[in-house]
Amino acid sequence: MTTQAFWPGIGEICISLSLMCAIYAFFTSLIGARRNSDRMVNSANRAIFGCCVLISLAVFVLWFCLLKDNFLVRYVYSYSNREMPTIYKLTALWGGQDGSLLFWVWLLSLYSSAALFFHRNSDRPLIPHMISVLSFIIIFFNALIIYSDNPFELFPFAQDNGRGLNPLLQNPSMAIHPPCLYLGFVGMAIPFAFAMSALIGNRLSVRWIAASRIWSLIAWFFLSIGNLLGAQWAYVELGWGGFWGWDPVENAAILPWFTASAFLHSVMIQEKRGMLKFWNMNLISLSFCLTILGTYLTRSGVVQSVHSFASSSIGYWFLVFLGLVILFSGFFIWKRRKELKSDSIFESFLSKESAFVVNNIALVGSAFIILWSTLFPSASELITGTRIIVGPPFFNKILAPFALVLLILTGIGPVIAWRKASPRNLKTNFTLPIIAGLLTLLVLALLKIYSWYVLITGFGAGFVICTIIMEFYRGTRARMIAHHEGALTALFRSSLRNHRKYGGYIVHLGIVFIFVGIAGSVYKEVHEFTMKKGDRVSFGSYSVVMKGFDTRDNVNQREDYALLDLYIGDKFVKQMKPARFFYKQQQQPSTEVDIYPRLKEDVYFILGFYAPFIQQATIRIILQPFIIWLWLGGLTLVIGGLISMLPSFGLKLESSRIKSA
Amino acid sequence: MTIAYYTFTILLAFCLLMFLYWPWIEMKIQAESVSRSPANLQEYAELLQTQDALLENLKDLELDHQMEKISDIDYQELREKLLQAASDLYKKIDSFESGCTLIMSIQNDLSKNEADKSI
């Protein structure tokens, strides 16, 4: 055995041992739970930690092979080459199917170990069946790696150089976007495991719901970042001027986000009123199933997408696994249907409970529309033999009403009364927000904006922002009166004490900004010019002067730049350098846009056709109104999510009391 | 390299087996102290968790009332329900804690006796 073959061999051994560990954890935890044996459960728990260590070793081995250009390994040859910068050699771990499966199971083992460690005292009764569920998922992914997509597979002889990573993936966003999405997808396994454990052991008290909520929030948080980074990557890297194309893989990534968002809202109704227990259990299972379905769609070749991995037989494995998960969770939810009955009933349509139910219907409805529209081309091909494509206009048209309902509910939900809103409550809480919404409408009308989508978004934005300000103001005022504190101290302390609630409001603010960013795209302007050196063109308040071209050449790629001076009125603001790169190894061109961002609009430059001999090029310039609000909204959402996830003082108190007992 | 490969594999497998078998060794060492009342401890933990949830609900109810998000009648009704539930829960926790104190003092006496005998 050569040194080059030694490390991949170690990687394979680690994966095989981790599979054995997971099988051991599965059976030992089941037997341990049945016999009520602490030793067996502890040993099973350790087996999950063992899996985590072994899979981590395998991941480090693959990274080592990528960094050392070990082209005896088929995966390294396929997704890396000697010229690639180190950062992209590291990101090549998730650039291909085999490596991304290893990355998936690594994250799953890390998540599982963290959940089992942090809940070892507070949720001891749930632990044995949690181990069974998590180890079952680990077994599935480990088996896939060993029997179908092994990243440590070797060539008979080492190759001189590799093929390299897809140039589109050689972008800084791609270093963060896939891990975030995976963290979101894989994270859904933890609340699912808590829910299933509570169902199997019939321990449906308050605790499983609190544990599931925090882990769902973590998964939701990463899914949000992942999707936003994906949109940002599409905007700066794909060079078509948009950020969301309703591509099947994009849709697959956002589906669990909708159901997880629905769960994070409806779980509050269960915590406060003991309602929607059956529904919440279904939402958790649905979110997990959608992550598996999304992975199936991305990897099976069943849908056509620029983002998908090459089609392979792996899809059938996922279908079987998905079927097992649906049968298993469906059986236990049905079995415990009596224990999952609501403690209270809906008393009025005008109540917080009803607002949350409508919010859930809109979120889950949107998810099903996206799912059906994503699968429709494949379904139509299967039935009629003709692939009927469902394009972005269809998605935009059908989802817009759902989105607007959700936006308005973002304002109604937090301020409407529990149980039944009285006329006084409605007047106190909704007069100012409605006035704010109407004032925004008036401003939009004065700006001669007549698109109904933009008008309703404007009204919703004004309405929601006003409710958020009111909530902060009232919370601060209540604390000032109760504790005789100054305004700033009261604001800080009330936000910290109710960080979950106020973090949620900041997330809502982020959602409003995102809506504003999306609404702006209705007024997108596209201009196309053929230009040579010295030409000057004008559009709106801008003008552009072509200063010439620049070419740079290195081992990995050739870069052709157009040098364009941008003026606002007569004032020079910046030299823009849109480019076309040609990746030599992959023989593949790529468009590199240049953007001048402003709060009002982005000026987006794309270098189209370029003829170096006559020094002439086609320049496409897109004015993207309010797009920066989309990214600012994403940032606000991240801050709000982080505040919501802050650990609670109550939990610390509880665990210290358990310890002292 | 082949020898290194097999040595590494065997070592890894051995460490793993020891790691998995450790709960049996560990529990033999401290068998009595752990196995005394795990079921009771779980029940106690669940009571404390329910207590935390109830307190959280009461806190939210107060805030919602101060912010005029709930009518006075509903507030009174819900508050009474929650206080009644909290009172029942505190009784359970109290009886549990006194029971635990009793078990712990018996355990302490037993261990003292055993220590005296060994001397």
Interface residues (C-beta under 8 A of the other chain):
Chain A: M1 T2 T3 A5 F6 G9 I10 I13 C14 L17 C21 Y24 N36 D38 R39 M40 N42 S43 R46 A47 F49 G50 L54 N121 S122 R124 P125 S205 V206 R207 A210 E271 K272 K352 V415 I416 A417 W418 R419 K420 S422 R424 N425 T428 N429 E471 R474 G475 A478 I481 A482 N498 K501 G650 L651 L653 E654 R657 I658 A661
Chain B: M1 T2 A4 Y5 F8 T9 L12 A13 L16 F19 L20 Y21 W22 P23 W24 M27 V34 S35 P38 A39 L41 Q42 Y44 A45 E46 L48 Q49 T50 D52 A53 L55 E56 N57 D60 L63 D64 Q66 M67 E68 K69 I70 S71 D74 L78 E97 C100
